[in-house]
Amino acid sequence: MANKEQEENPLADLYVDASEDRERIRDAISGLIGIDTETAKPVLREKFSSSTSKKQFTALLLYRRALLSLDELEEEETVGQDSTYFADLIGVDDSTIRHAATDLDFVVNDDEQGGYLIPPHKTHQATKWLNSGEED
């Protein structure tokens, strides 16, 4: 769309830069989780281990959102995952994940999307909380 058209069309204000969310995700999880270049599996960093299980869960949810943005999910794979997936990576019981998901209002459980996930419109809220000093 030409700039002149954008200036004249009040709806042009609705255009947003999607890279902002990708940058937020990168900035939020870069010290916690890396992505293996060959397998796209999470590489958990030292800071991840010293975080609370809720912070770890949030970081893994954002990692899943990053995989989607990077087009690294397998053809049949969904962005959401069940509590066992997260529990196994963190080393906690499934119930810990279910309780964390209930406590974190930016997390939804959507069976059609494969389980727990952070919807795109809640990414900013999740990254802000992960970077905050709040523990629980």
N, C-alpha and C positions, 0 to 999 in steps of 0.2 A: 504494500500500500504506500502510495506516495506521501511524503511528509505534509504537503499542502492539504491532502485529503484528511490526514490524521488531525491536523489543526482545526479543520472545519467540522469534523464529525465528533460529537461529544462521546460517542461509544468507543472511540479510539483509546480512551482512558482505561478501557478494560484489558488492553494488551498488557501482559506481564512477562517478565523474563523468568522462564522456568529454571534457568541455571542457578537462581538464588537458592532454591530448595536443595539442589545438589551440592552447592557450596556449604550450606548449613549442615547437611548430613556429613560431608567430608570433615568439616571443622569439628563437629561434635564427636565423631568416633575415631578420628585418625590416631589418637594416642591410646585408644582402647582396643581397636580391632583393625587388622589389615585384611586384605583379600589376596589369597594365594593366586599367583599369576597363572598357574597351570590348572588348578582344580576349582578355583573361585570359592574354596572353603574358607571359613573365618580363621584368621591367625590372631589368637588372643594374646594381647601384650601384657606386660607386667602391671600396668595401671588397671587393666581389666580385673585382675585377680584381687586387687586391693579395694575394689568398689563393692558397694552393697549389691545384693541379688536383684533389687529393683533397677538399679543403674545398669547392671549387666544385661538384664532382660531388655531394657530400653535400647541399649547399644546394639544388641542382636536384632531387635526389630528394625532399627535404622539400617543396620547392615543388610537386612533382607530388602529394604526399600532401595538401597544402593545397588544391589544385584539387579533389581528390576530396571533401574535407570541405565545400568551398564549393559543391559540385555544379556545377563549371565545366568538367568534362570533356564533350566532345561525346558523343552517344549511342553511337557505335561506338568511342570512344576508351578506352584502358585506362590505368591509373595507371602501369604500367611502360612503358619505352621502350627501344629498342635503343641500342647504343653510339654509332651515328652521330648520333642525336639529341643526346646529351650532348656528344659530341666537337665537333659544329658550333657549339653554343652557347658552349663553353669555348674553342674554337680549338686543339684538340689532335688527335692521331691517335686512331682508334678503339682501337688497342692500349693507349693510355694509360688509357682508360676501363676496358677489360677487366682491366688490371693493378690498377687502383684497386679495382675491384669484388672482385677476389680478395683484396686486402689488408684490406678493410674487412669485418669479420665480421657487420655488421648489414645488409649488402646481399645480396640474392638475385637470381638471374636466373630468372624464371618465364615461360616462353613463353606460358602461358595468360593471364598478366596483362600481356603485351606486352613483356616484357624485364626490365631492371633496375629494382628497386624496394626500398623499405624496408618490410618488413611491419609492420603496426600494433604488434605486440608488441615490435618493436625500435626504435620511434620514440624512446623515452626514451634508449636507448643512443646513437643517432645524434645527437640534439640535445646530449647531454652531451659527446660527442666534438667536435662542431662548435664548441661554446663553450669547449672546453679549449684550453690553450696548445700541445697536441701538434700537430705539423705533419704527420707521416706515420706 
